[in-house]
């Protein structure tokens, strides 16, 4: 298979994994999380499009993941943010393969007791919502550039909640591809997506 077909299959499997997660989470979020962890580890270990370097794969035994914490699951509305609130309404991310990838902030969500996160919309082909997060433990405990909560264009989507809310479950925070292979150019968490608390949930520092 050519590499592009590998990537296509990776995204197809990611969509299928999150579809199963949404179905299971309707009644048992902790079981949905366990299913997600197993699925992610299998793809990272065995899929031909894995970002885990070939030299690291023989020793790869899965990503460290914090225990599921139900208090880290939120259903939140997206609050509007004035474009001139902090001068950060647009995010242009240079990449090695796709040129400059544009994002536009469409609002902000408040996570009770933790802080707030900006919600970004991809303004290029495919569209979708993007929510990264960088916590106070970034570096020693979690990936230094931050992790992803949602990246709907690639299938990482926990679904809508009730009454037009968004499901953000920090237990599903996952490492971007650049955490495993520095050849990847990943959008990292901008200032509006940083929390002043340390998170012990989700994928932790990549092995």
PAKE-42684 format. One record per residue (C-alpha): residue in three letters; x, y, z. Coordinates in steps of 0.5 Angstrom, whole numbers, padded with zeros to 4 digits, always signed. Example, Ala and Ser with C-alpha at 12.3 -4.5 7.8 and 13.67 -1.06 7.14 Angstrom:
REM residues 2
ALA+0025-0009+0016/SER+0027-0002+0014/
REM end
This chain:
REM residues 207
UNK+0000+0000+0000/UNK+0002+0007-0001/UNK+0003+0012+0005/UNK-0003+0016+0003/UNK-0007+0010+0004/UNK-0004+0008+0010/UNK-0006+0015+0013/UNK-0013+0014+0010/UNK-0014+0008+0014/UNK-0011+0011+0020/UNK-0017+0016+0020/UNK-0022+0011+0018/UNK-0020+0007+0024/UNK-0020+0013+0028/UNK-0027+0015+0026/UNK-0029+0008+0028/UNK-0026+0008+0035/UNK-0029+0015+0037/UNK-0036+0012+0034/UNK-0035+0006+0039/UNK-0033+0011+0044/UNK-0039+0015+0044/UNK-0044+0010+0044/UNK-0041+0006+0050/UNK-0040+0013+0054/UNK-0048+0014+0053/UNK-0048+0009+0059/UNK-0041+0008+0062/UNK-0036+0013+0060/UNK-0030+0009+0064/UNK-0031+0003+0060/UNK-0031+0008+0054/UNK-0025+0011+0056/UNK-0022+0004+0057/UNK-0024+0002+0050/UNK-0021+0008+0047/UNK-0014+0007+0051/UNK-0014+0000+0048/UNK-0015+0002+0041/UNK-0010+0008+0041/UNK-0005+0003+0044/UNK-0006-0002+0038/UNK-0006+0003+0033/UNK+0000+0006+0035/UNK+0004+0000+0036/UNK+0002-0004+0030/UNK-0001+0001+0025/UNK+0003+0002+0019/UNK+0002+0010+0019/UNK+0004+0010+0027/UNK+0008+0016+0029/UNK+0012+0012+0033/UNK+0019+0011+0030/UNK+0021+0005+0028/UNK+0027+0004+0033/UNK+0022+0005+0038/UNK+0017+0000+0036/UNK+0020-0006+0039/UNK+0020-0003+0046/UNK+0013+0000+0045/UNK+0008-0002+0051/UNK+0003+0003+0050/UNK+0002+0010+0053/UNK+0002+0012+0060/UNK-0005+0014+0061/UNK-0008+0017+0068/UNK-0014+0013+0071/UNK-0021+0015+0069/UNK-0023+0021+0073/UNK-0031+0022+0072/UNK-0030+0030+0075/UNK-0026+0031+0068/UNK-0032+0030+0064/UNK-0035+0036+0062/UNK-0041+0038+0058/UNK-0040+0046+0056/UNK-0043+0051+0052/UNK-0039+0055+0047/UNK-0039+0063+0050/UNK-0037+0068+0045/UNK-0031+0072+0045/UNK-0030+0079+0042/UNK-0025+0079+0036/UNK-0021+0084+0040/UNK-0021+0081+0047/UNK-0014+0079+0047/UNK-0012+0080+0039/UNK-0011+0072+0039/UNK-0017+0071+0034/UNK-0013+0067+0029/UNK-0008+0062+0029/UNK-0004+0060+0023/UNK+0000+0054+0024/UNK+0006+0053+0019/UNK+0007+0045+0017/UNK+0012+0042+0013/UNK+0007+0038+0008/UNK+0000+0042+0008/UNK+0003+0050+0008/UNK+0000+0054+0013/UNK-0006+0051+0016/UNK-0011+0057+0019/UNK-0015+0057+0025/UNK-0020+0062+0027/UNK-0023+0062+0034/UNK-0030+0061+0035/UNK-0031+0062+0042/UNK-0029+0059+0049/UNK-0031+0054+0054/UNK-0031+0054+0062/UNK-0029+0048+0065/UNK-0031+0049+0073/UNK-0025+0049+0077/UNK-0020+0049+0072/UNK-0020+0055+0067/UNK-0022+0056+0060/UNK-0020+0054+0053/UNK-0021+0057+0047/UNK-0025+0053+0041/UNK-0022+0054+0034/UNK-0025+0052+0027/UNK-0021+0050+0022/UNK-0021+0055+0016/UNK-0019+0050+0010/UNK-0021+0044+0007/UNK-0025+0039+0011/UNK-0027+0044+0017/UNK-0028+0042+0024/UNK-0027+0044+0031/UNK-0020+0044+0035/UNK-0019+0044+0042/UNK-0012+0043+0045/UNK-0010+0044+0052/UNK-0003+0045+0056/UNK-0003+0044+0063/UNK+0001+0046+0069/UNK+0005+0039+0068/UNK+0007+0040+0061/UNK+0014+0038+0060/UNK+0015+0033+0066/UNK+0008+0029+0066/UNK+0005+0031+0060/UNK+0007+0033+0053/UNK+0011+0039+0053/UNK+0007+0042+0047/UNK+0000+0040+0050/UNK-0005+0035+0048/UNK-0011+0035+0044/UNK-0018+0034+0046/UNK-0022+0035+0040/UNK-0020+0035+0033/UNK-0026+0033+0029/UNK-0023+0033+0022/UNK-0019+0027+0024/UNK-0025+0024+0027/UNK-0023+0025+0035/UNK-0030+0028+0037/UNK-0033+0026+0043/UNK-0040+0028+0040/UNK-0045+0034+0042/UNK-0048+0034+0049/UNK-0055+0036+0051/UNK-0058+0043+0049/UNK-0052+0045+0044/UNK-0047+0043+0049/UNK-0040+0040+0047/UNK-0037+0034+0051/UNK-0030+0035+0053/UNK-0027+0030+0057/UNK-0020+0031+0059/UNK-0019+0024+0060/UNK-0019+0023+0053/UNK-0013+0028+0052/UNK-0008+0025+0047/UNK-0001+0026+0045/UNK+0000+0029+0038/UNK+0004+0026+0033/UNK+0010+0030+0034/UNK+0010+0027+0041/UNK+0013+0021+0038/UNK+0016+0023+0031/UNK+0020+0030+0031/UNK+0019+0030+0024/UNK+0011+0032+0025/UNK+0009+0039+0025/UNK+0003+0039+0030/UNK-0001+0045+0032/UNK+0001+0046+0039/UNK-0003+0050+0045/UNK-0004+0057+0044/UNK-0004+0062+0050/UNK-0012+0061+0051/UNK-0011+0054+0051/UNK-0007+0053+0057/UNK-0009+0051+0064/UNK-0006+0053+0071/UNK-0007+0047+0074/UNK-0004+0040+0073/UNK-0008+0034+0070/UNK-0006+0027+0072/UNK-0011+0024+0067/UNK-0011+0023+0059/UNK-0005+0021+0056/UNK+0002+0022+0059/UNK+0009+0023+0057/UNK+0010+0019+0051/UNK+0015+0013+0053/
REM end
